[in-house]
Amino acid sequence: MPAKIYYDADADLKLLDGKTIVFIGFGNQGAAQAQNLRDSGIPNDKIIIANKEDHYAEDARARKFNVTNDFGAAAKVADVVFLLVPDQVQPRLFNEKIAPSLKSTAAVVVASGYNVFYNLLNIPASNDVVMVAPRMIGSSVRSLYEKGRGFPCFISVEQDGTGNGKPVALALSRAIGATKTGAIESSVREETAMDLFAEQALWPNIIMLFQQAFSVLKEAGCSDEALCYEMWMSKEPAEIFEAAANDGFIRQLKHHSSVSQYGQLKGALSLDGTSARAHFKDILYNQVLNGKFQKEFTAIEEDLEKEGDANPLNQLYQQAEASELGQAELRVRAALATSSSK
C-alpha cells in the first residue's frame, strides 16, 4: 500500500504557539533544525539548546540561541524535546537526565528510529513519541530550507499519549521545512530496518564487490592509479547516483554510452540473485529486526570512547585499510600529495 505523504497544507504551525522547544544536541541535525524552526516563526526565547560545554555549545551561542548544559532543567520546561545526539548516547542521557524531569505531556521527537524501535528509552505512556527524520545530512536540511525548497523526511507517531501526536509531528515537520517537498508517513520499524539493512547488507556487499573487482583487474595488469580513478576517485559513481536520484535508478543509464547501457542491463538481468536475496533476508531478520546487532553494538558502546587498538572501530579500519584496495589507495594518494607539493 502506498505511503501517505503530507504537505504544508496538512500542517498547522499554530499548534506550536507558546510551546517551549528543547533541542538535545546541536550537531549536524540539531543546528539545522533549530535554525529552520526559528526562521519559521518560532520565537528565539522559546527555543533552548541543551548541550554539554563544547564547540557545539559555542556554535549555538554564536547563533544567538539560549544554551544550557543542565539537561534536567531544560527537560523540565520543555513542551517538545528533539533528541538529536548520537544513537549510542541517547539511552543513558535520556533515561538518567531527561526522563526524570520531563513533563507528562511533552512530545519526544527522534530523527532516528533506533532507540525507540529497540525500546531503549524509558518514556512514560503519557508522552507523545514521534519521529521526524530528514533523509539528508544537516547541512542540506539547512541549505535547502534557505533556498525555499524542501527535503525528504519520514514522520510517524509511535506513542500518542496526549492524542495530539500526529498534528504536532506535522507542525514540527513543517517548521523545519520538510512538508514543502512532502513528509512520508513511516514508522521507527521501517526506518530502522532500512537504515541498518543498508549499513549491514547493501553497502558491505558493495565494498566487497569493489575489493574483488579491484583484485581481479590488478591481476589482469591494471595499475593502482588507473584502478583508483576508474572505480571511484574520478567521482563518476557519485555522478551516477545523483543522476539516479534525479532521473530514476534505471533511466539514468540513458546518460551512458550505448555500449555501457547494453552491458549493464544485459549483465544485471542475467545474474541470479537467489543467494544474494537469501543473504539479505538473513541479515534483515536474524541480525537487524531480531535485535541481535543492537545487543552486539550496545556491548561495545563504552569501548568506542577509547583510543587506539582498544577501540573496536579502529580495529575494523585497520583491517579494511590492510586490504589490497586499501593499501593501493594509500600509495596513490601519498604519491599525489607528494607531486602536488613540488
Secondary structure by P-SEA (a helix, b strand, c coil): cbbbbbccccccccccccbbbbbccccaaaaaaaaaaaaaccccccbbbbccccaaaaaaaaacccccccaaaaaaaccbbbbcccccccaaaaaccccccccccbbbbbccccccccccccccccbbbbbbcccccaaaaaaaaaacbbbbbbbbbccccccaaaaaaaaaaaaacccccbbbbbcaaaaaaaaaaaaccaaaaaaaaaaaaaaaaaaacccaaaaaaaccccaaaaaaaaaaaccccccccccccaaaaaaaaaaaaaccaaaaaaaaaaaaccccccaaaaaaaaaacccccccccccaaaaaaaaaaacaaaaaaaaaaaaaaaaaac
